[in-house]
Amino acid sequence: MAKIKVLDFDEFPGLRHCSISENSGEDYYHKVLNKAFKKAYENNDKLVVDLDGTDAYASSFLDEAFGNLVYDFTLANAERLVVIVSNDEPHWIKMLEEKTYPQWEARRVNCEKVVVTEEHESWYRLINGELISNVWETP
């Protein structure tokens, strides 16, 4: 079981996109969460994401980071492999599981484009059961 902490990314997580905030959910997804989940997927292992210890969250940070995860790897895989921990604010877990996950799965199924506001290195996406690294979207 792999474990990552958002606190290791930054004590003060930002807003949704890189274009409006430093340490954004978009940035967290591309710098940390995508690669960590890819490893968990390859190993068929749980990825524990600890939300505790930061100053606070904007819901948009979490929505963007975990929404992109669902978009790139499917809802079924996110539900199967991700364990979100938040003893400080457990309502974030409920928001992600009940709102973010299904909304982003619908976006994925409907092939709605993801908004990217900064150039990112290639990231992984599951395509027909195969992990492929590419720059899927540009600003």
Secondary structure, DSSP 4 states (H G I P E B T S, - for coil): -EEEEHHHH-SS---S-TTT-TT-HHHHIIIIIHHHHHHHHHHT--EEEE-TTSS---HHHHHHHHHHHHHHH-HHHHHHHEEEE-SS-THHHHHIIIIIHHHHHHHHHTTPPPP--S----EEEEETTEEEEE-----
